[in-house]
Amino acid sequence: MDIREILLEENIQLNSDADTKEQALKVMAQMLFRSGKIENADIFLRDVWEREKMGFTGAGNKIAIPHGISMQAKKVAVSIVRTKRDIFWESEQENIPKEAKMVRFIVLFAVPGRPPKTGEIKYIEALKAVCRKLADRQATEGLLKVQDASQIIEIINNDK
């Protein structure tokens, strides 16, 4: 899958000043709203927080992959924030080591609440593609270093 189908450069912010999980998610929801991918940022954020209560969305290697399944999402879309500093990715789960909760690269999926079958497939394909890339240590190092949004897209899209 070509990640450009769901991730626009305008929905990537590198070197964000966000200091908390709440700030980062708010920035990401606003990007999705401004680009027309979601109807209402506040309602979408409530849906993301509901999903966050279900379990830890940190992926290790300073990465988190939260997602909101929401009627506010028009179609599957992604926003990315990379913070200037590690932020604590809060979780109600107590058995997660503190170092695993330190995050700098956040990938937020917006998923329609009632997607058509093709939407469900696109979401699953996109999530698999992103997770596969984030499991690649070399790709992760690149995502934490590059200075241009187009490079983020290329790293995630690269099949190597």
Secondary structure, DSSP 8 states (H G I E B T S, - for coil): --GGGTEEEEEEEEEE---SHHHHHHHHHHHHHHTTSBS-HHHHHHHHHHHHTTS--EEETTEE--EEEETTBSS-EEEEEEEEEEEE---S-TTS-GGGGEEEEEEEEEEESS--HHHHHHHHHHHHHHHHHHT-HHHHHHHHH---HHHHHHHHH---
